[in-house]
Amino acid sequence: MKRKEDMMKAVFEVVPKEKVAKWVRSLHSKNPSLILAILLGGERWRCVKEVVVAKIKNKIVGVATIAPEGEEMNGEPTLVALYVLPQHRKKGIGFQLFEKAIDYMLQKGWEPIRIEVLTSNVMRMINRLPEEKCEKLN
């Protein structure tokens, strides 16, 4: 039941990346890791314009980063990174972030959507999406 409770109390919103930049910097300073550097740093972070944020009790617990012009600025709308704090994983928050990011991009008319986050977890998330959303992915 814990999983359902956590999903219910998570609040999701789309914000400009500047609104989460401080949180991202604090992640890098508190727990520097290669994974964080790859997902939320360098060129992958520079191309991001908007972020879907998951909050619990008004604190950010996860993000999905969006580059409307693509990671290479090639015009391919891209879901660049998906990150959930370790203590909030395995509760459905990552899938909700993923789906909300795709929904937002589709509402904006940004398609086909390129998914840069190709881990086995994200592949399972893609497989859970309705077919009509999968058809919009590149």
Protein Blocks (a to p, Z undefined) as FASTA:
>chain_A
ZZmmmmmmpccddddfklmmmmmmmmmmmmgcfklmmmmgcjllmmpmbdcdddeehiaf
bdcdddfkojnlnopacdfbdcddfklgonommmmmmmmmmmmmmmnopacdddfblcfk
lmmmmmmpcfklmmmpZZ
